Structure formats: structure tokens, C-alpha cells
């Protein structure tokens, strides 16, 4: 699949997501095999360029080509100007946002609100394409609402205007993110144009990606919210699409290091105060992805922390424990006991083994949660009273 002169090496793209697809996250997703990562939506106007938000959103230092910058606006001249300014920040590709369903965007007649006015869409796309000499892509929804699914019409307008790739989210603006994405409209869009079409919406697994591509004949998939807390899904999808085989599970220690690297990058990129604030949602996503129950409990402990060093330290401690292979600890006890039998009768040995392995397990968990018995009981799946009795029994 090509966008202009850029040959993409994968069928898996990262969706532009406000508040998520910033530079640190794009870096993480590139490492997992994303063929293209697009910036958060940005309005590039002179009076906004000196804001911290714009400075961060327009920092692409060190990122590999092609650099795709998504612009938003409601007027042709405004978007043409933004596209020209994006060139000065290193853009290789300009993506136009006609997919954002957020009320604050649509109230300004931008994002998916533009789909209500096909004549304006034509003016905007033509103006942007004519204003710059790099590829322009378009991200849109299936339409404004269920009775106005005009994505196929806009797709034809886009191709005629010179747009070089379309990404279509399988919901209307009215749907927001409710219900399930539908792919019939994406299939129709693909049948109407010759430029690459990317299917977006509810791409939550490698098999789902394959099914969507087979059904729609789309050229690739764009993964969005499924990457939050799980950027490794990009690798899983990429591997499956290329080989037809399930990817080997990424070792847990590698995932944990990726999490720490990501949070460290956020702290460095945004600074200590803002970086700590922006890390919270990623920590929540990662922690609950690894273990929903203990992850939610951990996030409550760290959600209000304002010191970046303490935030990172507590995350390290959590990751040391979460989903650790407890059977390894237990198996060591089992091996030792059976080695010590030396031909003795096995009667009663299973009770002895159970007690000893249970003791080791409880001690392991208590150590990892710093003797917090409520948290340990929750992890072990027993009530606190039972745990107290076992602590007394095993003299822990």
C-alpha cells in the first residue's frame, strides 16, 4: 500500500486519538510495527502556536518518515493555511479530520460535522490538496446519522479532489462510540474508489482485523482505542495478517519494560508536573489490561500522586508483582518435596504439599503488597478472616 511516494510496510495503522496518540505513544506503537502513526488533531493557527499544547502536538523531532499530521477546522482557507504551516513542522502527509464526534468540535462545524455539507467538503479537500505538494489523506465516519450515511459520496468527492487515502470509522457521528461498528458502509466506500481505504472501528483482535479486511476488501486496518493499555495488539495483528498465524506471546517482562519506558518518555517529554498528570490514564489502561481487579486497586493508590519519581517507583513495584508466575514458586516446593520422599510412603504427602505451597503463595503475595491483608485477600480469592487464620496457622 502506497501513500504518495511512501510505501507502507504493514497493513496496520495507528488511529489519531486526541489525548492518546502523542509523541511518546506513537513511538511505542511504531516499535510494535505500526506502518503509520498520525498525530493528535491540531489546529495550526498563528495565535495558537505558542501554547504548550500546540508545541507538544507539533514536536516530531526524531520520528521516522512518513510523519502524518492531522489538521482540523471548518473553513477551506483555514485548513489550507494549517496544511501549509504543518510543512514547517516536518509533515510528510496531511490528514484531514472529518471523523471526530466530540461535541466541542462539531459545535464549531468541524470534525464529523463537516459531513453534513458535501459542497463544503469538496471546497476544503480541493483547497488543501492545491495548497501543498505532499499527500493528503482523509479520516471520516460513515455519516452524520443512520439516515445520512454519505461516506460513499464523500469518498468519490475525495478521490476527485486528489485525496490519496481514506480512513473510515464504522460509526456515524450520532453513534459517537456507542454500539458496534458496522462495516457495510466501509465495504461500499471501497467499491466506489480506487485509492486505498482503511477500515477503522472495533478492531480489537488479530482475527477481527482479518475478518474486517476480508469482508470489506479494505487495504488496511486502523487501530484506535484497543491500543490503550495494549500497544502490543499492533504486533499481534501485523503478524497474523502477514503469516496467518497467531503471534508468539510477548514475554511479560518485555511488556513491563515497555510500560516503564512509555511512562518515562511521558515524564521527559512533558516535564515532571504535566507528565505525571498525563501518565495517570496510561497507567490505568496498562494496569487494568494486565489485571483488571488489582490494576483498578493500584490505580486508586497512585491516581492522586503528584511526584513523578514516586509515581514511577510505585508503578515499578506494581509491575514486579502483577501476573507474576506464581506456579514457579509453588513448583519449586513440589519438586523439593517429591525429591525428599526417597521411597517413603506417599500417604498424607498431598496435604503436606498443599499446606507448604499455600504457605509460600500467601507469603509471596503479602510481601508484594507490603503486608496489606485486604489487598492480599482480594488477590488470593479469600476473605480477610480466612487469610488471618492461615497467617496464624503458618506463622507468617
N, C-alpha and C positions, 0 to 999 in steps of 0.2 A: 504494500500500500504506500502510495506516494502523496505527499502534500507539497505541491510545487516541486522544488528540486530535492526535497528531503524524503529519503526512503526510510520508512519506519521498519524497525526490526521485529516488531511484535504486533499482535492484534489487540493488545490490552493497553488502554489509555486511562490515566487518572482524571476524574472529573474535576473541573474547577469548583471549589466549595468555599464560600465566604467563611472565614474563621477557622478553616482547616487546611486548605492547600497552600500554605505559606512556604517560604523557602526551606525551613528545616524539614517539613513533611514531604515536600517534593523531592528533596534529597534522599530521604528514606525510601520513598516509592520508586525512584529511579533505580536504586540499588536492588530492588526486588524485580526489576525487569519492565517497568512501565515504559512504553515506547514514546509517550508524550505526556508531559505534565504541564497543565495550564495554570496560570496564576489565579489568585483570587480576583473577583470582579473589581475593577478600578475605574474611577472617573478621573481622567487626566486633564484637569483644568488648572490654569496658571495659579489661581488663588488657593488651590488645594495642595500644590506640590511641596510646600514646606511643612506640611503636617507630618507628625510621626507615623501616622497610619500609611500615608502615601509613600513616605521614604522606605518603610519596611516592605510594602507591597511591590515597590518598583526596584528592589535590590535583587539583581540576578547575578551578582559577582560570583564567578567560579562555576556557574551552572553550564552544563554542556548544551550544545545546539541540538535540536532547534528549541529556542526559547519562545514559548507561546504566552502572549499577554491578552487577557480577556478585558475588553472595554465595555462600558455601559453608558447609556444616555438615551435621550428621547428625540433628538433632532439630528438631521443629516450632517449639517455643518459641525455640530458639536462632536459627533462621533468621528468625522473625518479629521478634525483637529486632534482628537485624542489619539487616533491611529498614527498620525504624523509624529506626535510627541513620543509615542511609545518606541518609535525607531531610535530615539536618542538614548533610551534605556536598554537597548540591545535586543529588541524584538526581532525574531525571525519569522514569526507567524502572529497575525492578529485574529483573535476570536471575538465575535460579537455576541453579547449576551441578549438572547430573547427567550431565556428559559427560567430566569429567577422568578419564583412565585411570591416572594416576600411582599407584604402589603406596602411597606415603606418605599419599595422600588416601583411597584405597579402604580401606586398613587401618583408617581411622577411620570406616568406614561412610559416607563422604561421596562426592561426585562421582558417577561412574557406578555405584558400589557400591549406591547407593540404588535402582537399578532392579530389584534383586532382591526388594524388598519393596514391592509395589504399594499395600498399605494404608498404609504409612508415607509413600509418595509423596503419596497423597491427603491425608493429615493435614498434611504440610508445605506443599503448594500451597495448601490451604484456609487454613491459618494465616497464611501470608504475604499472600495476597490480602486477607484480612479485616483485617490489621494496618495497611495503608496505603491511601491513596486515589490512588495513581498506578499506571500499567500494570505488570503483572508478566509477564515472559517466561520461557521455559524452554529451556535447551540440554541436549540428551541425545544418547545414542548409539542404535544400532539395538537394543541389548540387552546382556545380560551376556556371552553367548557364542553360538555359532552355533545351538545348540539352544534358546536362550532369547531370541529376538528379539521382545521385547514392547513395542517402541516404539509400535505402533499402539494397544495397550491403554492405555498411559500417555498417549498423545495424547488419547484420549477422556476419561480421568480429568482431564487438564489443562484441557481445554475446559470441562468441567462445573464445575471449581473456579474458573474465571474467568481462566485464563491467556490472554493476548491475542496471543501469537506463539510458535511453536515453531521451534527450530533443531535439525536432526537431522544428526549426523555419520554417514556411511555405513559405519561400522565398529562392531564390538562392543567392549566393554571388554577382552575377552580378546585381540582383534586388536591393541590399542594402535594403533600406526601402521604395522603390517606389512601386506603385501599391498595390494590395491587396494580402494578404497571401492566399495561396491555401492549402487545407487540404487532397487532394487526395494522395499526396506522404506520408503524415503522416499516413493516413489510411493504405497504403501499408506497411510502416515500421512496424506498429503494427501487421499486418498479418504475418510478416516474423520472429518475435521473440517472446520469452515468457517472457522476462524481462519487467519491467514497461516502458511505453512510455508516455512522457509528450508532449502535444501539445502547441506550442508557436506561437505567431504572431497574432496581431489584436484581442486579447481577450479584448474587450472593454466594455463588459457588462455581467451581470449575465446570461441573456438569450443567448447571443452569446457563452458563455462558455458551457452552456448546449447543444446547437446545435452542437458545435465542438466535444464534448465528444460523443454525440450520433452518429455523422457521422463517426468519426474516430475509435471509441471504445478505445480511449486512456485512460490511467489510471488517468490522471490529466491534469490540465492546468497550464501554466507558464505565469504570467502577467508581462509585462515589462513597456513600455512607458505609458500605461494607468494609471499607479500608480503615474506618475509625476504630482504633484499637487492634486492628488486624491487617497491617500493610502486607503481610506475607500472602494474603489471598491473591495478590497480583502475580506472584511467582507461581502459585498453585494453578491459576487459570492459564497463564502463559505456557507452562509445561504441558498441561493437559491438551490445550489447543494444538500445540506443536507435535505431540507424541501420541495422543490418545490414551496416555497412561497417567495414573494418579502420581503426583509428585511425592518423592520421599519426604516424610515429615521433617521439618526443620527442627534440629535439636533444641530442647527447651533452653539450654544455656546460651545458645546463639540468639534466640528470641529475647531473652532477658537482657543481653548486652545491647541489642538493637534498641530496646526501650530506654535503657540508660543513656545511650548515645543520643537518642532523639531529644530527651529531656535536657541533656547537657547542651545540645545545639540551640534549643529554645532559649535557655538561660543566656547563652553567649550572644545570640542574635538580637534579642530584645532588651538585654540588660537584666539586672537582678530583680528589680521590683516587678516590671511588666512581664518578664519571663516567668516568674513564679506564678503570677496570676494566670497566664495563658497556658501554663503546663497543667493546670488542675484538670481541665476537661480531658486532656490526653491521658493523664494518669488514671482518671476514672474509666475511660474506654479500655485502656490496656489491662487494668486490674480486674475489671469485671469480665473481660474476654478470657483471661486466664482462669479465673474462678469467680463466678458471679457473686456467691454469698460472702466469701471472705474478702473479695475485692470491694464490695459495697461497704463492708465494715471498715476496711482500711481507709477508703476514700473519706469517710466521715472523720477519721482521725487527722487526715492531712489537709482537708479542704480549706481550713482557715489559716493554715500556716503561711506566714509572710516572708520567712527567711529561706532563700533559695538553697543554701547549704543543708539546712535541716530537712527541707522537702526532699532533696536528693538522697540524703542519708537514710531517711525513713523508707523511701522507695527501694533503696538497696536492700534494707533489712526485710522488707516485704517480699521482694523477689527471691531472696535466699530461701524462703520457706515455701512460697506458693507453688502448689503442684509438684513439690519435690518428690522424688521416687521413694516413698516410704517403704515399699516392699524390699528395697535393697537392705535397709536396716533390719527388717524382720527376717529376711532370708539368711542374713549372716548368723542370726541367733539360731535359726533352724539348722543350718549346716553344722554349727558347733555342737548342738545337742545330739544330732544323729551321729556325728563323728565320735562323741563320747560314749555312745551306747556300748560299743565293743562287745557285741554279742549278748548284752543283757536283755532281759525280757522287756517288751515294749509296753506292757500294761501300765497305764497311767501317764505314759510319756506325752500323749497329746494334750492332756490337761496341763502338764508341766510346761510344754512348749507354748500353749496358748497364753498362760499366765506370764511367761517370760517375755514373749513377743508383745503382748499387750502392755506390759510394763515399759518396755523400750519405746513403744509407739507413743504412749502418754507422756513419757519424759521428753521425747523428741519434740512433741507439739508444745508442751509447756515451755521448753527452752526457747522455742522460736517465737512464741507470743509473749515472752518476758513474764511468765507465770500468771498471765491473765486467764483465770479459770473460766470466766464466762466465754471468752473467745475460744479457748481450748475445747470446752464442751460443745460449742457450736460446730467446730471443725471435726470433732470426733463423732458427732452424731449422738450424743447422750446428754441427759440433763445434768445440771451442775451438782445436784445432790449425789447422783451416781458417780460422777467424777471425783467428788470429795471422798467418797467411800473407797474408791480404787486408789486414790493417792495415799490414804491411810493404810490400806492393805499392803501396798507395795513399798510403803515408807519412802515416798518420793519427796 
